[in-house]
Amino acid sequence: MSSDSDISYTRQELLDYLPAGWMLEDRSTAGAWNPRQGRWEVTLRDIADVDWELHIDEKAAAKAGRIEALRSALDKLYRQALGGPGLFG
């Protein structure tokens, strides 16, 4: 992906992949491209009202695909929020 074409996600795409009980911190936006960092960013809120920053790197999206990069980044963030490697391993 070139720096001229930024990554973007619709609100529905985000909601489809969020863990149960998680939501967008700002319901009016679905994140934004940060050209300085070269990544797309959004703030999420978990069921305990803790805010989490989700970042999707331009290179990861170019390599794995836009939706797979979203799924992978959310999985990694959710595991971090749980405080361990995952529920089953």
C-alpha positions, -999 to 999 in steps of 0.1 A, spaced: 0 0 0 13 34 -8 13 62 17 -13 80 -5 -38 52 -1 -48 48 36 -64 19 53 -100 24 64 -128 3 80 -165 9 82 -182 10 115 -200 -23 107 -167 -41 99 -153 -31 133 -185 -42 151 -184 -75 133 -150 -84 147 -152 -69 182 -152 -93 211 -185 -96 230 -191 -66 253 -166 -44 235 -176 -12 217 -162 18 199 -152 44 224 -166 72 201 -197 58 185 -197 85 159 -163 75 143 -148 43 130 -112 53 135 -88 72 114 -56 70 94 -25 84 111 -1 93 83 27 102 107 27 66 121 16 49 89 -12 31 106 -50 32 112 -61 38 147 -93 35 168 -100 35 205 -121 7 218 -138 2 252 -142 -32 269 -170 -44 291 -152 -29 322 -150 5 306 -113 3 300 -101 20 268 -78 1 244 -60 15 214 -62 -6 183 -35 0 156 -33 -16 122 0 -12 104 0 -4 67 25 -31 60 4 -57 79 -26 -48 58 -7 -49 26 7 -84 34 -23 -101 50 -51 -82 35 -72 -55 51 -98 -76 69 -73 -103 80 -51 -75 94 -81 -62 114 -89 -97 127 -53 -104 137 -49 -70 154 -81 -74 174 -72 -109 184 -38 -97 197 -54 -68 216 -80 -91 231 -54 -116 243 -35 -87 258 -66 -75 276 -72 -109 290 -37 -108 305 -24 -141 290 -17 -160 258 -54 -169 253 -82 -189 267 -70 -222 254 -33 -219 252 
